[in-house]
């Protein structure tokens, strides 16, 4: 079971992955930390169905594309405040969330190809495997349903920090727990919130399937992450 936190040679051969930092010392990396939605899993369909059902309860139209892009980065609390700006008292909405639940939508999530294989390689090569997500109370269920409970040494959700991403608190907690320096962490994310958190924590950042995102590396697959870390044997 993962621990759920509470409140030398420089690689220059794979230059197609690099965007900003051609001199990042990959061999210093001791921990690889993943975002969940958009990195470990394609959650677009699951999240859209979930929020559309919530909106439907209150007679609102389904998510438009701008709303969907924005809530992808947010905690559920921030998303509800964003989607219901006209309501001063959101208690009815939160009651509705409890009644709807998220568990029935997990089946619509799709695990990223090569994720388990990469996690196994990371363990075999001595890396700490972490997860930093703005999910709150659904992460344990997701890990259980996809049989990933034993694939991470540390999991930090938004429920375990005072300030979720884009604040760096999740990454700083991981650094503190394992006594890591900023240049010993590589964080893999897909959103600007992830980028901001990595920048503030001063850790390495790999942008996943988002070529427009400013990052140390821009990758399109789990296999490319293994290649960067020189563990793709």
ABEGO torsion letter per residue (X at the ends): XBBBBBXXBBBAABAAABAABAABBAAABABBBBBABGAABBAAAAAAAAAAAAAAAAGBBBBBAAAAAAAAABBAAAAAAAABAABABAAAAAAAAAAAEAAAAAAABBBBBGAAAAAAAAAAAGBBBBBBBABBAAAAAAAAAAGAAAABABBBBAAABABBOABAAAAAAAAAAAGBBAAABBBBBABAAAAAAAAAAGBBBBBBGBAABBBABBBABAAAAAAAAGABX
